[in-house]
Amino acid sequence: MVDNTNCKLILLYVLDKIEIPLERDLLLSICYYDNKWLMYHEATEAITQLEAVGFIHCDFSNKQYFYSITPKGRQCLASFYTRIHNSIRESISKYAKENRLNLRKKQELFRDYFQNQDGTYTISLKIFESKRGKALDKALLDLKMVVDDKDQARYVYENWEDKAAKIYELLLDNLVE
């Protein structure tokens, strides 16, 4: 178990190294489920405490809470980061380096589908603008389409992450000539 101060420092270190605002659930998933750097309950309390003292900032955007480190939080981290065990710092740095782009991509893209009354399915696909240090609230593309069945909806849903950039590029090239 990590003491409360180290828990807060680890959260600050994660936000600093990943360099993008993270959804609350994603931040908790990284720190608890994926890496076991922190216990879930302690991490949720620490997030609340860090926000209360102004070390992290919370933006509410697209029905999600996004957390980022503030200048005051960076200053605190710079003074006390050595209190985080070296192996945890190395693990966080490695994780951030290996996963930063995927984490950004995961938050820049939205996908969902639902069944309509007539049995067809509506698919909602979005690409959000990426801005360092800001929550993603401006949709660059907001596309809804209706397909005949659940298999088609699921196929589009599952392939959106891989094809979103190409679809955006094709639309832009063909519509803005």
Disulfide bonds with the S-S distance in Angstrom:
none
